[in-house]
């Protein structure tokens, strides 16, 4: 379906959808059109940014422990049923 066809479709049917759908579309549109939005990462303290970058590298290198393994370790350590 072309862009023109999509526009025509929505112009004809926008009055048929409920309030919840309209609000979801509005939120999507507002998010999409924000050009000056600052990335939250840039607002974090430099130390936190550095730690996150180190963590990212560790993930790329495979230096991670699966969640299920961590949970199993602590369930055994603290005698908690899973």
FIDREN-909670 format. One record per residue: residue number from 1; x, y, z of N, C-alpha, C in turn. Coordinates in nm, 3 decimals, decimal comma. Example, Ala and Ser with C-alpha at 12.3 -4.5 7.8 and 13.67 -1.06 7.14 Angstrom:
2
nr:1; n.c1:1,319; n.c2:-0,569; n.c3:0,780; ca.c1:1,230; ca.c2:-0,450; ca.c3:0,780; c.c1:1,320; c.c2:-0,330; c.c3:0,780 $
nr:2; n.c1:1,285; n.c2:-0,225; n.c3:0,708; ca.c1:1,367; ca.c2:-0,106; ca.c3:0,714; c.c1:1,290; c.c2:0,003; c.c3:0,787 $
END
This chain:
82
nr:1; n.c1:0,085; n.c2:-0,117; n.c3:0,000; ca.c1:0,000; ca.c2:0,000; ca.c3:0,000; c.c1:0,090; c.c2:0,123; c.c3:0,000 $
nr:2; n.c1:0,060; n.c2:0,217; n.c3:-0,086; ca.c1:0,142; ca.c2:0,338; ca.c3:-0,098; c.c1:0,115; c.c2:0,432; c.c3:0,020 $
nr:3; n.c1:0,203; n.c2:0,530; n.c3:0,035; ca.c1:0,185; ca.c2:0,628; ca.c3:0,142; c.c1:0,056; c.c2:0,706; c.c3:0,123 $
nr:4; n.c1:0,027; n.c2:0,742; n.c3:-0,001; ca.c1:-0,097; ca.c2:0,816; ca.c3:-0,029; c.c1:-0,220; c.c2:0,732; c.c3:0,008 $
nr:5; n.c1:-0,215; n.c2:0,604; n.c3:-0,023; ca.c1:-0,326; ca.c2:0,516; ca.c3:0,011; c.c1:-0,342; c.c2:0,502; c.c3:0,163 $
nr:6; n.c1:-0,230; n.c2:0,492; n.c3:0,232; ca.c1:-0,235; ca.c2:0,484; ca.c3:0,379; c.c1:-0,295; c.c2:0,611; c.c3:0,440 $
nr:7; n.c1:-0,252; n.c2:0,726; n.c3:0,389; ca.c1:-0,306; ca.c2:0,853; ca.c3:0,439; c.c1:-0,457; c.c2:0,859; c.c3:0,417 $
nr:8; n.c1:-0,501; n.c2:0,821; n.c3:0,299; ca.c1:-0,643; ca.c2:0,822; ca.c3:0,267; c.c1:-0,720; c.c2:0,726; c.c3:0,357 $
nr:9; n.c1:-0,664; n.c2:0,608; n.c3:0,377; ca.c1:-0,728; ca.c2:0,508; ca.c3:0,464; c.c1:-0,749; c.c2:0,564; c.c3:0,604 $
nr:10; n.c1:-0,644; n.c2:0,626; n.c3:0,662; ca.c1:-0,654; ca.c2:0,677; ca.c3:0,798; c.c1:-0,742; c.c2:0,800; c.c3:0,809 $
nr:11; n.c1:-0,743; n.c2:0,883; n.c3:0,705; ca.c1:-0,833; ca.c2:0,999; ca.c3:0,708; c.c1:-0,978; c.c2:0,954; c.c3:0,712 $
nr:12; n.c1:-1,009; n.c2:0,847; n.c3:0,643; ca.c1:-1,146; ca.c2:0,796; ca.c3:0,640; c.c1:-1,184; c.c2:0,722; c.c3:0,768 $
nr:13; n.c1:-1,089; n.c2:0,655; n.c3:0,832; ca.c1:-1,123; ca.c2:0,567; ca.c3:0,943; c.c1:-1,083; c.c2:0,616; c.c3:1,081 $
nr:14; n.c1:-1,021; n.c2:0,733; n.c3:1,092; ca.c1:-0,973; ca.c2:0,779; ca.c3:1,222; c.c1:-1,087; c.c2:0,797; c.c3:1,322 $
nr:15; n.c1:-1,204; n.c2:0,832; n.c3:1,274; ca.c1:-1,318; ca.c2:0,852; ca.c3:1,365; c.c1:-1,378; c.c2:0,720; c.c3:1,415 $
nr:16; n.c1:-1,333; n.c2:0,607; n.c3:1,361; ca.c1:-1,388; ca.c2:0,477; ca.c3:1,400; c.c1:-1,314; c.c2:0,411; c.c3:1,516 $
nr:17; n.c1:-1,195; n.c2:0,460; n.c3:1,547; ca.c1:-1,115; ca.c2:0,396; ca.c3:1,651; c.c1:-1,147; c.c2:0,454; c.c3:1,789 $
nr:18; n.c1:-1,117; n.c2:0,377; n.c3:1,894; ca.c1:-1,149; ca.c2:0,422; ca.c3:2,030; c.c1:-1,043; c.c2:0,518; c.c3:2,084 $
nr:19; n.c1:-1,073; n.c2:0,577; n.c3:2,201; ca.c1:-0,983; ca.c2:0,675; ca.c3:2,263; c.c1:-0,846; c.c2:0,618; c.c3:2,294 $
nr:20; n.c1:-0,843; n.c2:0,494; n.c3:2,341; ca.c1:-0,715; ca.c2:0,430; ca.c3:2,375; c.c1:-0,624; c.c2:0,424; c.c3:2,252 $
nr:21; n.c1:-0,680; n.c2:0,385; n.c3:2,139; ca.c1:-0,602; ca.c2:0,376; ca.c3:2,016; c.c1:-0,551; c.c2:0,514; c.c3:1,974 $
nr:22; n.c1:-0,637; n.c2:0,615; n.c3:1,983; ca.c1:-0,598; ca.c2:0,751; ca.c3:1,947; c.c1:-0,482; c.c2:0,797; c.c3:2,034 $
nr:23; n.c1:-0,488; n.c2:0,768; n.c3:2,164; ca.c1:-0,381; ca.c2:0,807; ca.c3:2,255; c.c1:-0,250; c.c2:0,733; c.c3:2,223 $
nr:24; n.c1:-0,259; n.c2:0,607; n.c3:2,187; ca.c1:-0,139; ca.c2:0,531; ca.c3:2,150; c.c1:-0,075; c.c2:0,590; c.c3:2,024 $
nr:25; n.c1:-0,157; n.c2:0,622; n.c3:1,926; ca.c1:-0,106; ca.c2:0,680; ca.c3:1,802; c.c1:-0,044; c.c2:0,817; c.c3:1,829 $
nr:26; n.c1:-0,108; n.c2:0,895; n.c3:1,916; ca.c1:-0,055; ca.c2:1,027; ca.c3:1,950; c.c1:0,081; c.c2:1,014; c.c3:2,018 $
nr:27; n.c1:0,094; n.c2:0,921; n.c3:2,110; ca.c1:0,221; ca.c2:0,899; ca.c3:2,178; c.c1:0,329; c.c2:0,855; c.c3:2,079 $
nr:28; n.c1:0,294; n.c2:0,766; n.c3:1,989; ca.c1:0,388; ca.c2:0,722; ca.c3:1,886; c.c1:0,433; c.c2:0,840; c.c3:1,800 $
nr:29; n.c1:0,338; n.c2:0,922; n.c3:1,759; ca.c1:0,369; ca.c2:1,038; ca.c3:1,676; c.c1:0,460; c.c2:1,136; c.c3:1,750 $
nr:30; n.c1:0,427; n.c2:1,165; n.c3:1,876; ca.c1:0,508; ca.c2:1,258; ca.c3:1,954; c.c1:0,651; c.c2:1,206; c.c3:1,971 $
nr:31; n.c1:0,665; n.c2:1,079; n.c3:1,996; ca.c1:0,797; ca.c2:1,019; ca.c3:2,010; c.c1:0,874; c.c2:1,028; c.c3:1,879 $
nr:32; n.c1:0,807; n.c2:1,000; n.c3:1,770; ca.c1:0,870; ca.c2:0,999; ca.c3:1,638; c.c1:0,915; c.c2:1,138; c.c3:1,595 $
nr:33; n.c1:0,838; n.c2:1,240; n.c3:1,630; ca.c1:0,866; ca.c2:1,374; ca.c3:1,580; c.c1:0,959; c.c2:1,456; c.c3:1,669 $
nr:34; n.c1:0,995; n.c2:1,405; n.c3:1,785; ca.c1:1,087; ca.c2:1,480; ca.c3:1,872; c.c1:1,226; c.c2:1,476; c.c3:1,812 $
nr:35; n.c1:1,275; n.c2:1,593; n.c3:1,773; ca.c1:1,407; ca.c2:1,599; ca.c3:1,711; c.c1:1,515; c.c2:1,638; c.c3:1,811 $
nr:36; n.c1:1,479; n.c2:1,716; n.c3:1,910; ca.c1:1,578; ca.c2:1,770; ca.c3:2,002; c.c1:1,590; c.c2:1,689; c.c3:2,130 $
nr:37; n.c1:1,537; n.c2:1,570; n.c3:2,130; ca.c1:1,539; ca.c2:1,488; ca.c3:2,251; c.c1:1,683; c.c2:1,447; c.c3:2,284 $
nr:38; n.c1:1,718; n.c2:1,464; n.c3:2,409; ca.c1:1,853; ca.c2:1,431; ca.c3:2,455; c.c1:1,856; c.c2:1,284; c.c3:2,496 $
nr:39; n.c1:1,961; n.c2:1,215; n.c3:2,457; ca.c1:1,978; ca.c2:1,076; ca.c3:2,496; c.c1:2,009; c.c2:1,072; c.c3:2,645 $
nr:40; n.c1:1,936; n.c2:0,990; n.c3:2,720; ca.c1:1,956; ca.c2:0,983; ca.c3:2,865; c.c1:2,099; c.c2:0,947; c.c3:2,901 $
nr:41; n.c1:2,167; n.c2:0,871; n.c3:2,815; ca.c1:2,305; ca.c2:0,831; ca.c3:2,842; c.c1:2,393; c.c2:0,953; c.c3:2,862 $
nr:42; n.c1:2,372; n.c2:1,056; n.c3:2,781; ca.c1:2,453; ca.c2:1,178; ca.c3:2,790; c.c1:2,432; c.c2:1,253; c.c3:2,920 $
nr:43; n.c1:2,320; n.c2:1,229; n.c3:2,986; ca.c1:2,289; ca.c2:1,297; ca.c3:3,112; c.c1:2,343; c.c2:1,222; c.c3:3,234 $
nr:44; n.c1:2,391; n.c2:1,100; n.c3:3,214; ca.c1:2,445; ca.c2:1,021; ca.c3:3,325; c.c1:2,581; c.c2:1,075; c.c3:3,366 $
nr:45; n.c1:2,620; n.c2:1,057; n.c3:3,492; ca.c1:2,755; ca.c2:1,096; ca.c3:3,534; c.c1:2,860; c.c2:1,021; c.c3:3,452 $
nr:46; n.c1:2,973; n.c2:1,084; n.c3:3,429; ca.c1:3,079; ca.c2:1,025; ca.c3:3,346; c.c1:3,122; c.c2:0,888; c.c3:3,399 $
nr:47; n.c1:3,130; n.c2:0,873; n.c3:3,530; ca.c1:3,170; ca.c2:0,744; ca.c3:3,587; c.c1:3,072; c.c2:0,634; c.c3:3,549 $
nr:48; n.c1:2,944; n.c2:0,666; n.c3:3,551; ca.c1:2,842; ca.c2:0,567; ca.c3:3,515; c.c1:2,852; c.c2:0,535; c.c3:3,366 $
nr:49; n.c1:2,874; n.c2:0,638; n.c3:3,284; ca.c1:2,891; ca.c2:0,615; ca.c3:3,140; c.c1:3,008; c.c2:0,521; c.c3:3,113 $
nr:50; n.c1:3,119; n.c2:0,545; n.c3:3,183; ca.c1:3,237; ca.c2:0,461; ca.c3:3,164; c.c1:3,209; c.c2:0,317; c.c3:3,206 $
nr:51; n.c1:3,141; n.c2:0,299; n.c3:3,318; ca.c1:3,108; ca.c2:0,163; ca.c3:3,363; c.c1:3,016; c.c2:0,092; c.c3:3,264 $
nr:52; n.c1:2,922; n.c2:0,165; n.c3:3,208; ca.c1:2,832; ca.c2:0,105; ca.c3:3,109; c.c1:2,908; c.c2:0,066; c.c3:2,982 $
nr:53; n.c1:3,004; n.c2:0,148; n.c3:2,943; ca.c1:3,084; ca.c2:0,116; ca.c3:2,824; c.c1:3,170; c.c2:-0,008; c.c3:2,850 $
nr:54; n.c1:3,226; n.c2:-0,019; n.c3:2,969; ca.c1:3,304; ca.c2:-0,138; ca.c3:3,006; c.c1:3,214; c.c2:-0,261; c.c3:3,002 $
nr:55; n.c1:3,095; n.c2:-0,248; n.c3:3,058; ca.c1:3,000; ca.c2:-0,360; ca.c3:3,058; c.c1:2,965; c.c2:-0,402; c.c3:2,917 $
nr:56; n.c1:2,946; n.c2:-0,306; n.c3:2,832; ca.c1:2,912; ca.c2:-0,336; ca.c3:2,691; c.c1:3,024; c.c2:-0,416; c.c3:2,624 $
nr:57; n.c1:3,147; n.c2:-0,376; n.c3:2,650; ca.c1:3,262; ca.c2:-0,449; ca.c3:2,594; c.c1:3,268; c.c2:-0,590; c.c3:2,649 $
nr:58; n.c1:3,241; n.c2:-0,605; n.c3:2,778; ca.c1:3,242; ca.c2:-0,738; ca.c3:2,838; c.c1:3,138; c.c2:-0,829; c.c3:2,774 $
nr:59; n.c1:3,022; n.c2:-0,775; n.c3:2,744; ca.c1:2,918; ca.c2:-0,853; ca.c3:2,677; c.c1:2,965; c.c2:-0,895; c.c3:2,538 $
nr:60; n.c1:3,026; n.c2:-0,802; n.c3:2,465; ca.c1:3,076; ca.c2:-0,833; ca.c3:2,330; c.c1:3,181; c.c2:-0,944; c.c3:2,335 $
nr:61; n.c1:3,259; n.c2:-0,948; n.c3:2,443; ca.c1:3,364; ca.c2:-1,048; ca.c3:2,457; c.c1:3,312; c.c2:-1,179; c.c3:2,518 $
nr:62; n.c1:3,185; n.c2:-1,182; n.c3:2,549; ca.c1:3,126; ca.c2:-1,303; ca.c3:2,606; c.c1:3,154; c.c2:-1,322; c.c3:2,753 $
nr:63; n.c1:3,199; n.c2:-1,219; n.c3:2,819; ca.c1:3,229; ca.c2:-1,227; ca.c3:2,962; c.c1:3,103; c.c2:-1,199; c.c3:3,044 $
nr:64; n.c1:3,007; n.c2:-1,289; n.c3:3,030; ca.c1:2,879; ca.c2:-1,273; ca.c3:3,100; c.c1:2,840; c.c2:-1,405; c.c3:3,164 $
nr:65; n.c1:2,752; n.c2:-1,396; n.c3:3,262; ca.c1:2,697; ca.c2:-1,516; ca.c3:3,327; c.c1:2,547; c.c2:-1,516; c.c3:3,303 $
nr:66; n.c1:2,493; n.c2:-1,624; n.c3:3,249; ca.c1:2,349; ca.c2:-1,630; ca.c3:3,225; c.c1:2,269; c.c2:-1,612; c.c3:3,355 $
nr:67; n.c1:2,157; n.c2:-1,547; n.c3:3,344; ca.c1:2,070; ca.c2:-1,519; ca.c3:3,459; c.c1:2,036; c.c2:-1,647; c.c3:3,535 $
nr:68; n.c1:2,003; n.c2:-1,753; n.c3:3,462; ca.c1:1,965; ca.c2:-1,878; ca.c3:3,529; c.c1:2,079; c.c2:-1,933; c.c3:3,615 $
nr:69; n.c1:2,204; n.c2:-1,914; n.c3:3,571; ca.c1:2,319; ca.c2:-1,961; ca.c3:3,649; c.c1:2,336; c.c2:-1,878; c.c3:3,777 $
nr:70; n.c1:2,319; n.c2:-1,748; n.c3:3,765; ca.c1:2,330; ca.c2:-1,661; ca.c3:3,883; c.c1:2,221; c.c2:-1,697; c.c3:3,983 $
nr:71; n.c1:2,099; n.c2:-1,714; n.c3:3,934; ca.c1:1,988; ca.c2:-1,748; ca.c3:4,023; c.c1:2,010; c.c2:-1,882; c.c3:4,091 $
nr:72; n.c1:2,060; n.c2:-1,980; n.c3:4,018; ca.c1:2,086; ca.c2:-2,113; ca.c3:4,076; c.c1:2,191; c.c2:-2,103; c.c3:4,186 $
nr:73; n.c1:2,294; n.c2:-2,024; n.c3:4,163; ca.c1:2,401; ca.c2:-2,006; ca.c3:4,262; c.c1:2,345; c.c2:-1,949; c.c3:4,392 $
nr:74; n.c1:2,264; n.c2:-1,845; n.c3:4,382; ca.c1:2,213; ca.c2:-1,781; ca.c3:4,503; c.c1:2,099; c.c2:-1,857; c.c3:4,568 $
nr:75; n.c1:2,025; n.c2:-1,934; n.c3:4,491; ca.c1:1,923; ca.c2:-2,021; ca.c3:4,551; c.c1:1,991; c.c2:-2,127; c.c3:4,638 $
nr:76; n.c1:2,102; n.c2:-2,180; n.c3:4,586; ca.c1:2,175; ca.c2:-2,282; ca.c3:4,662; c.c1:2,241; c.c2:-2,219; c.c3:4,784 $
nr:77; n.c1:2,303; n.c2:-2,103; n.c3:4,765; ca.c1:2,374; ca.c2:-2,036; ca.c3:4,874; c.c1:2,280; c.c2:-2,001; c.c3:4,990 $
nr:78; n.c1:2,161; n.c2:-1,952; n.c3:4,957; ca.c1:2,067; ca.c2:-1,908; ca.c3:5,060; c.c1:1,954; c.c2:-2,007; c.c3:5,085 $
nr:79; n.c1:1,967; n.c2:-2,126; n.c3:5,027; ca.c1:1,870; ca.c2:-2,233; ca.c3:5,045; c.c1:1,726; c.c2:-2,186; c.c3:5,015 $
nr:80; n.c1:1,711; n.c2:-2,129; n.c3:4,896; ca.c1:1,581; ca.c2:-2,078; ca.c3:4,852; c.c1:1,531; c.c2:-2,165; c.c3:4,738 $
nr:81; n.c1:1,406; n.c2:-2,205; n.c3:4,746; ca.c1:1,348; ca.c2:-2,290; ca.c3:4,640; c.c1:1,322; c.c2:-2,205; c.c3:4,516 $
nr:82; n.c1:1,337; n.c2:-2,268; n.c3:4,402; ca.c1:1,315; ca.c2:-2,198; ca.c3:4,276; c.c1:1,191; c.c2:-2,238; c.c3:4,216 $
END
